[in-house]
Amino acid sequence: MKHTTISVSNCFAVFDRLVRRGLIAGAFALFIPILIASAQEVEWTRRMVAGPSPRCFHAMAYDAARGVTVLFGGLTPEVSYTGDTWEWNGKTWTQRYVEGPSPRGRHAMAYDSIRGVTVLFGGEVSYPGEDIADAQTWEWNGTAWTLRADTGPSPRVDHTMAFDTVRGVTVLFGGANNDFSRSGETWEWDGLTWTLRARDGPAPQRWHAMAYDSGRGVTVLLGGDFLAPTETWEWSQSVWKQQTVPPPAWQYDHEMAYDSSRLVTVMFGGYKYYSGSSDETWEWDGSDWARRAIEGPTPRHDHAMAYDSGRSVTVLFGGDNYPEGMADDTWELGAPCAAPVFTAQPIGGTFYAGEEIVLTASLNAATGVRCRWQHNGSDLTDSANYSGSTTLTLRINATDQSQSGSYTISATNSCGTAKSDAAVIEIDPCLADFNDDGGVDIDDVSMYFAYWESGVGIADVNRDGGIDGADVQTFFIRWEGGSCE
């Protein structure tokens, strides 16, 4: 399969030129369903993180056992395929420096939840002067890549895969062979053997998308390819069935992932004939396609998507928007992102050395929040004098005036950061200097009992909200403890 530099560098430059020159006509009717906003509110959120380099033609799958989205390979702006493995845990991208499949793109991946491995098949591998379709089957267990087979489906690119959790098999459909011919074959991988299941069903094609709907137990396919109509098909119990409802407009190289919390298959992007890359979000509920009226990633095709069931978000990375270039951004589609907001602030005051001081704060219902207390602007860690430094409740074992000062707490999640008001703490070094004369003597005893008998708040030395014998006991412990010298 030979390619010129132009045909590879922007993933679809050749086909764009064919369309613009009128060499590819709109041979099929375009069905444009009505724009519908779903009742359940979701939004795209860009995660401002560093990670893989800009790329297209990569693949992703969500490893539910380890709670990470796995990414492999792709085409870089330098017009070369990469063989790097990355994992996204919802906070950071981590590159896994391991041996594995040779650099490639236009492959497919799916996560086998029964065996706990990510399955990779095929793709395009570079050789001097040409790019060749591959027929290897690899598996990633979170530690190492293992070559499992080099027989089964013929070498191909631009195919799709999804894991059928009911039948315990990885389903593969379509793709293009080295001679550019399209395949209409359906194969299944059980972890040991590839089995050809069907040659009928959707038209032979490439650049389509597929996802497994675990709520209904079917594999959903949305067609692509300018040589095949954009149709919706479902694979169940080894039979393909076409869905007759109008699909999104005629396009190719879109991506899909199944949102198991909302029971819909999400489709984003793709390349539309005569209008270029798309930024549309669509959803399939098993009966109808509905377009989501929401803003999100910029127009693109050849990106990758996977559904993170642990956090209930669809993850999207990279892609191409010819002629603007390739992307390296990470997006997530899920419930509206709520930044932390403090609903109750910590309160300071004056305390005696030797007391335990407790500072508390409260937050709204934001999720995924990480907290940290600061003293005079410096982060605290748990020690002999502090506990709860990463919780909403900080306990201070007051020993001396060095612990006086300003205490704040910050709260951070993927949506933003909040910082509390300052709670100013003053530590009184005189344990029982009730008359403020700089010494601790019998006069302080007389002063204390005057307050105690009058029920004045300052006599509540153990700060339990009442004035009683326990306060007298606490006072004498302090009084006997020393002086202000």
ROLOMI-694900 format. One line per 8 residues: for each residue x negated, y negated, z of C-alpha. Coordinates in nm, 2 decimals. Layout:
X/Y/Z  ...
***
This chain:
0.00/0.00/0.00  -0.20/-0.30/-0.13  -0.13/-0.66/-0.03  -0.27/-0.99/-0.12  -0.37/-1.24/0.15  -0.06/-1.45/0.08  0.18/-1.16/0.12  0.04/-1.07/0.46
-0.05/-1.40/0.61  0.30/-1.53/0.68  0.49/-1.20/0.69  0.75/-1.29/0.43  0.60/-1.55/0.19  0.64/-1.33/-0.11  1.01/-1.27/-0.05  1.07/-1.64/0.02
0.92/-1.72/-0.32  1.13/-1.46/-0.50  1.44/-1.60/-0.35  1.34/-1.96/-0.43  1.27/-1.86/-0.79  1.60/-1.69/-0.83  1.45/-1.35/-0.88  1.67/-1.21/-0.60
2.03/-1.29/-0.64  2.31/-1.27/-0.38  2.44/-0.94/-0.51  2.64/-0.87/-0.20  2.93/-1.06/-0.04  2.83/-1.27/0.26  3.05/-1.22/0.57  3.02/-1.51/0.81
3.22/-1.44/1.12  3.37/-1.72/1.32  3.14/-1.88/1.58  3.25/-1.75/1.92  3.13/-1.84/2.27  3.14/-1.54/2.50  3.31/-1.58/2.84  3.01/-1.48/3.04
2.76/-1.76/3.06  2.40/-1.68/2.96  2.11/-1.90/2.84  1.77/-1.87/2.69  1.48/-1.98/2.91  1.13/-2.03/2.79  0.87/-1.89/3.03  0.58/-2.12/3.04
0.30/-1.86/3.07  -0.01/-1.76/2.90  -0.02/-1.42/2.73  -0.08/-1.25/2.39  -0.21/-1.45/2.10  0.03/-1.58/1.83  0.16/-1.28/1.62  0.43/-1.12/1.42
0.50/-0.75/1.32  0.43/-0.64/1.68  0.66/-0.41/1.89  0.79/-0.40/2.24  0.98/-0.16/2.48  1.08/-0.19/2.84  0.93/0.07/3.08  1.20/0.10/3.34
1.00/0.32/3.58  0.73/0.06/3.62  0.94/-0.25/3.56  0.73/-0.39/3.28  0.78/-0.48/2.91  0.51/-0.31/2.70  0.38/-0.49/2.38  0.14/-0.34/2.13
-0.03/-0.47/1.81  0.09/-0.71/1.55  -0.04/-0.94/1.28  -0.24/-1.25/1.39  -0.28/-1.59/1.21  -0.63/-1.47/1.11  -0.45/-1.22/0.88  -0.57/-0.92/1.07
-0.39/-0.65/1.27  -0.46/-0.62/1.64  -0.46/-0.31/1.86  -0.42/-0.47/2.21  -0.18/-0.35/2.47  0.00/-0.61/2.70  0.26/-0.58/2.98  0.50/-0.84/3.11
0.64/-0.81/3.46  0.86/-1.11/3.46  0.60/-1.34/3.60  0.27/-1.28/3.41  0.14/-1.11/3.10  -0.15/-0.86/3.17  -0.37/-0.72/2.90  -0.44/-0.35/2.95
-0.80/-0.28/2.82  -0.75/0.08/2.70  -0.83/0.29/2.40  -0.53/0.38/2.19  -0.37/0.35/1.84  -0.58/0.17/1.58  -0.49/-0.19/1.51  -0.16/-0.21/1.33
0.17/-0.39/1.27  0.52/-0.31/1.14  0.54/-0.01/1.37  0.82/0.08/1.61  0.84/0.16/1.98  1.10/0.29/2.22  1.09/0.39/2.59  1.17/0.75/2.68
1.33/0.71/3.02  1.35/1.08/3.08  0.97/1.15/3.04  0.86/0.80/3.15  0.66/0.71/2.84  0.67/0.45/2.56  0.68/0.62/2.22  0.51/0.45/1.92
0.54/0.57/1.56  0.39/0.46/1.23  0.31/0.11/1.12  0.06/-0.04/0.88  -0.31/0.01/0.94  -0.58/-0.19/0.76  -0.85/-0.03/0.55  -1.10/-0.21/0.33
-0.91/-0.36/0.04  -0.57/-0.23/0.14  -0.32/-0.16/0.41  -0.19/0.20/0.45  0.13/0.32/0.62  0.06/0.55/0.91  0.24/0.87/1.04  0.10/0.90/1.39
0.31/0.94/1.71  0.15/0.79/2.02  0.28/0.77/2.38  0.19/0.53/2.66  0.24/0.64/3.02  0.12/0.32/3.18  -0.24/0.43/3.22  -0.34/0.58/2.88
-0.23/0.62/2.52  -0.21/0.98/2.39  -0.18/1.09/2.03  0.11/1.33/2.03  0.16/1.42/1.67  0.05/1.33/1.31  0.33/1.53/1.14  0.70/1.45/1.12
0.84/1.15/0.93  0.63/1.04/0.63  0.40/0.75/0.67  0.61/0.43/0.69  0.64/0.07/0.80  0.94/-0.15/0.90  1.14/0.14/1.04  1.33/0.12/1.38
1.35/0.34/1.69  1.58/0.36/1.99  1.60/0.61/2.28  1.92/0.80/2.32  1.95/0.86/2.70  2.24/1.10/2.67  2.07/1.34/2.43  1.72/1.27/2.55
1.57/1.19/2.21  1.40/0.90/2.03  1.60/0.82/1.72  1.41/0.68/1.41  1.57/0.54/1.10  1.45/0.41/0.76  1.14/0.22/0.67  0.93/0.18/0.36
0.67/0.43/0.24  0.33/0.35/0.08  0.49/0.32/-0.26  0.74/0.06/-0.13  1.03/0.31/-0.16  1.29/0.28/0.11  1.39/0.57/0.33  1.74/0.66/0.44
1.63/0.94/0.67  1.72/0.98/1.04  1.47/1.16/1.26  1.46/1.25/1.63  1.16/1.31/1.86  1.22/1.52/2.17  0.87/1.47/2.31  0.73/1.78/2.13
0.87/1.79/1.78  1.02/1.55/1.51  1.34/1.69/1.36  1.50/1.55/1.04  1.87/1.50/1.13  2.03/1.33/0.83  1.97/1.18/0.49  2.31/1.02/0.46
2.45/0.72/0.64  2.32/0.36/0.61  2.16/0.28/0.27  1.78/0.34/0.25  1.62/0.02/0.39  1.35/-0.16/0.58  1.36/-0.48/0.80  1.68/-0.37/0.98
1.72/-0.36/1.36  1.84/-0.09/1.61  1.92/-0.06/1.98  2.08/0.21/2.20  2.41/0.12/2.36  2.40/0.32/2.68  2.75/0.20/2.78  2.91/0.38/2.49
2.64/0.64/2.41  2.57/0.52/2.06  2.27/0.39/1.86  2.36/0.06/1.69  2.20/-0.04/1.36  2.24/-0.38/1.19  2.11/-0.36/0.83  1.85/-0.58/0.66
1.66/-0.56/0.34  1.75/-0.76/0.02  1.81/-0.42/-0.15  2.08/-0.31/0.10  2.39/-0.48/0.24  2.39/-0.62/0.59  2.62/-0.36/0.75  2.68/-0.23/1.11
2.64/0.14/1.17  2.65/0.36/1.48  2.48/0.69/1.53  2.65/0.93/1.77  2.62/1.31/1.81  2.41/1.34/1.49  2.67/1.15/1.28  2.65/0.79/1.13
2.97/0.59/1.12  3.00/0.25/0.95  3.18/-0.03/1.14  3.40/-0.22/0.91  3.40/-0.56/1.09  3.22/-0.85/0.93  2.85/-0.86/1.04  2.63/-1.17/1.07
2.53/-1.33/0.74  2.31/-1.14/0.50  1.96/-1.14/0.64  1.66/-0.93/0.74  1.39/-0.89/1.00  1.61/-0.98/1.29  1.56/-0.81/1.63  1.81/-0.64/1.87
1.82/-0.52/2.24  2.10/-0.38/2.44  2.20/-0.58/2.75  2.33/-0.31/2.99  2.45/-0.56/3.25  2.69/-0.73/3.00  2.75/-0.42/2.78  2.66/-0.60/2.46
2.39/-0.56/2.19  2.20/-0.89/2.15  2.06/-0.99/1.81  1.84/-1.29/1.75  1.67/-1.45/1.45  1.58/-1.30/1.12  1.53/-1.44/0.77  1.84/-1.56/0.59
1.85/-1.57/0.21  1.84/-1.93/0.07  1.80/-2.09/0.42  1.49/-1.94/0.58  1.43/-1.83/0.94  1.73/-1.82/1.18  1.76/-1.93/1.54  2.11/-1.77/1.59
2.20/-1.54/1.88  2.47/-1.28/1.81  2.63/-1.01/2.03  2.80/-0.68/1.94  3.04/-0.54/2.19  3.14/-0.23/1.99  3.43/-0.40/1.83  3.32/-0.74/1.70
3.02/-0.95/1.63  3.02/-1.29/1.81  2.78/-1.58/1.77  2.66/-1.73/2.10  2.67/-2.11/2.09  2.35/-2.16/2.28  2.01/-2.31/2.22  1.70/-2.11/2.25
1.39/-2.00/2.06  1.30/-2.19/1.74  1.39/-2.02/1.41  1.18/-1.71/1.35  1.16/-1.36/1.21  0.93/-1.06/1.28  0.94/-1.12/1.65  1.00/-0.84/1.91
1.26/-0.80/2.18  1.33/-0.56/2.47  1.58/-0.56/2.76  1.45/-0.57/3.11  1.71/-0.38/3.31  1.54/-0.45/3.64  1.59/-0.83/3.61  1.89/-0.82/3.37
1.72/-1.03/3.10  1.64/-0.98/2.73  1.27/-1.06/2.67  1.15/-1.21/2.33  0.80/-1.27/2.23  0.63/-1.43/1.92  0.74/-1.40/1.56  0.69/-1.61/1.25
0.86/-1.91/1.10  0.72/-1.94/0.75  0.57/-2.18/0.65  0.52/-2.33/1.00  0.33/-2.03/1.14  0.33/-1.76/1.41  0.44/-1.81/1.77  0.30/-1.70/2.11
0.60/-1.80/2.33  0.79/-1.59/2.58  1.17/-1.63/2.61  1.43/-1.46/2.83  1.81/-1.44/2.78  2.01/-1.40/3.10  2.23/-1.57/3.35  2.16/-1.95/3.38
1.83/-2.01/3.56  1.88/-2.17/3.90  1.59/-2.35/4.05  1.55/-2.34/4.43  1.71/-2.63/4.63  1.68/-2.68/5.01  2.02/-2.69/5.18  1.87/-2.73/5.53
1.55/-2.90/5.62  1.29/-2.81/5.89  1.31/-3.04/6.20  1.01/-3.15/6.39  0.97/-3.29/6.75  0.74/-3.31/7.05  0.63/-2.99/7.21  0.39/-2.88/7.49
0.08/-2.68/7.43  0.15/-2.32/7.50  0.50/-2.33/7.35  0.62/-2.12/7.05  0.75/-2.37/6.79  1.00/-2.24/6.53  1.06/-2.42/6.20  1.34/-2.30/5.97
1.48/-2.41/5.63  1.76/-2.28/5.41  1.79/-2.24/5.03  2.06/-2.22/4.77  2.14/-1.89/4.60  1.84/-1.91/4.36  1.68/-1.57/4.29  1.31/-1.46/4.27
1.19/-1.73/4.51  0.85/-1.74/4.66  0.79/-1.96/4.97  0.48/-2.11/5.13  0.45/-2.34/5.44  0.19/-2.62/5.44  0.03/-2.80/5.73  -0.08/-3.15/5.64
-0.07/-3.05/5.27  -0.27/-2.73/5.30  -0.12/-2.39/5.25  -0.08/-2.18/5.56  -0.15/-1.81/5.60  -0.05/-1.58/5.88  -0.29/-1.58/6.18  -0.30/-1.58/6.55
-0.14/-1.93/6.55  0.10/-1.89/6.26  0.35/-1.62/6.14  0.61/-1.62/5.87  0.40/-1.85/5.64  0.57/-1.71/5.33  0.92/-1.69/5.47  1.19/-1.95/5.55
1.10/-1.93/5.92  0.76/-2.04/6.04  0.65/-1.96/6.40  0.38/-2.17/6.55  0.19/-2.06/6.87  0.10/-2.41/6.98  -0.24/-2.42/7.15  -0.37/-2.78/7.11
-0.33/-3.11/6.93  -0.49/-2.97/6.61  -0.15/-2.82/6.53  0.02/-3.16/6.54  0.10/-3.31/6.20  0.33/-3.27/5.90  0.48/-2.93/5.81  0.65/-2.87/5.47
0.77/-2.56/5.28  0.77/-2.52/4.91  0.99/-2.27/4.72  0.92/-2.16/4.36  1.08/-1.94/4.10  1.07/-1.92/3.72  1.31/-2.21/3.70  1.13/-2.47/3.91
0.98/-2.57/4.25  1.13/-2.75/4.55  0.96/-2.90/4.84  1.12/-2.97/5.18  1.11/-3.29/5.38  0.83/-3.31/5.63  0.88/-3.19/5.98  0.65/-3.39/6.20
0.52/-3.19/6.50  0.35/-3.35/6.80  0.17/-3.13/7.06  0.15/-3.28/7.41  -0.18/-3.17/7.56  -0.06/-3.23/7.92  0.12/-2.92/8.03  0.33/-3.09/8.30
0.25/-3.46/8.31  0.61/-3.57/8.36  0.53/-3.92/8.48  0.28/-3.98/8.20  0.00/-4.10/8.42  -0.26/-3.88/8.26  -0.28/-3.63/8.54  -0.09/-3.32/8.67
-0.02/-3.35/9.04  0.26/-3.34/9.30  0.41/-3.66/9.16  0.50/-3.47/8.84  0.68/-3.21/9.05  0.89/-3.48/9.21  0.96/-3.64/8.87  1.06/-3.30/8.72
1.31/-3.21/8.99  1.46/-3.56/8.96  1.53/-3.48/8.59  1.64/-3.12/8.67  1.89/-3.23/8.94  2.03/-3.49/8.70  2.06/-3.25/8.41  1.85/-3.46/8.18
1.75/-3.29/7.86  1.38/-3.32/7.92  1.42/-3.08/8.21  1.50/-2.80/7.96  1.14/-2.71/7.94  1.20/-2.36/7.80  1.43/-2.52/7.53  1.70/-2.26/7.56
1.98/-2.52/7.56  2.05/-2.50/7.93  1.89/-2.64/8.26  1.86/-2.37/8.52  1.61/-2.17/8.73  1.43/-2.04/8.43  1.33/-2.40/8.35  1.18/-2.44/8.70
0.98/-2.12/8.66  0.85/-2.24/8.32  0.76/-2.58/8.46  0.55/-2.44/8.75  0.37/-2.21/8.51  0.27/-2.52/8.31  0.20/-2.73/8.62  -0.03/-2.47/8.76
-0.20/-2.44/8.42  -0.42/-2.75/8.43  -0.46/-3.12/8.38  -0.50/-3.37/8.10  -0.87/-3.40/8.14
***
